[in-house]
Amino acid sequence: MKTIDENYKVQEKFVYEERPLQQAILFIGAITHKALIDKFEFADDYQNIINNLSEKERHIFNEISEMNTWKMMQSLSNNYYLAKNTDMSFKNYISKLSDKSFLLNIFPYHSDLADKEILDSFRDLKIQQKITRIFRGHDYYETMIALIYSKTVNEIKNLLLHHYEFTVRLHHQSQDNEYKSKLIDRRHLIDQELIEVIEKYEKINKEIVLISQTAYQPYILVAEDRNRIYLYTQPLNDSLNTPSKQMVEGLKSISDTIKLQIIKSIKNGENTLNRLDQVLPASKSTLHHHIHLMKSANVIKQRDNTYMVNDDEIEKLFKTVHSFLGTKYD
C-alpha cells in the first residue's frame, strides 16, 4: 500500500458502477474463501453449492481455490471496464490481449514495482526472486506469482478462460454485460462503514471507485492498482433509501427497556450474568437471551465470563442512523 499523502484531497463525488460479469468473479472469490465463507450473508447458499459439486466441478473449484485465479480474473475485468471494451465479450478481451498487456493485467499490484521491472523479471532470475520475496506469505499473491512464473502466457490464458467459464456456469449468470455507471455525491452516502473505509483510503490520494457487489456481503472488498482504489460495496441504489440489515439488527439489539438497562449496568460495573441477575428485574434466562442478541450485533463483547460494552460499535450505529435519516450527529 502506498504511504499516506499529507496533501490528499477529499473526494466529493464517486463513480458508482454496476459490473455484471464481475458478480460471478466475486462470487467464486467468496465461495472459495475458506476463512470467511461461514460469515457471508449467503453462507448457507454457498455451502449448498459446494456440497452439490460433481467430481469434475470440485476439481476445477479446488484449482481456483488453490491458485487464486479469481484475483487474476478480477484484475483483468477491472482493466476490461477501464478500457471500455464492453461491446466485446470478456473472453475475447482476454484472448486478444498482447503478452505484455496480459501479464501486466494479471500481475499483483505493489507500489514498489514498476511495469518495466515486472516485465524484466521474466528474463532476469534475480528480479524474479526479488519479486517472489516481496509477495511471500501473502494470502493470495504468493500462489499467483508462483503460477505466473511457472507457465506460459497462453497456458495461463487458457486456464483463466476455463476457470471463467466454470465460474459463470456455477453462478448461473448469463454472460451479458449491461454495464451501468453514475456519479454519487459524498453527502448522499449513508453507510457508515463505507464512509469510514473511504476516509481511510482517500489519504493515499488515488481515485476511489465504488462498485456494486453482493457476494461478499456484509463485507466491503478492497482492490488497488496504480491509479485507483476499488471499493466493492452493497448495491447503493438500495442502500440510499433502504436501511441496511446491519443497522436494523443493531437497533433491534438495544431497542428494549431491559436491553438498555443491561448496557447501562455493564457500564456501571455489573459485568457478569450473576451480577446482572442481582440488579435487574428479569430472569437469568431472559438476561442471557438479550445478551446473546447484543453479542450477535457486536454491541456487547465477552471475555471469559465478563461482559464489555462495545462503545465504538454503538457510536457507529448512531452515526449510521443519522446518516440514513439526514439528521445532524455531534
PyMOL commands that set and color helices and strands:
alter all, ss='L'
color gray80, all
select helices_A, chain A and resi 20-31+37-39+43-51+55-67+69-82+90-96+99-106+115-120+125-134+141-150+153-171+186-188+192-204+236-239+245-254+257-267+273-279+284-296+311-325
alter helices_A, ss='H'
color red, helices_A
select strands_A, chain A and resi 13-18+180-185+207-212+221-224+228-233+300-303+306-309
alter strands_A, ss='S'
color yellow, strands_A
deselect
rebuild
show_as cartoon
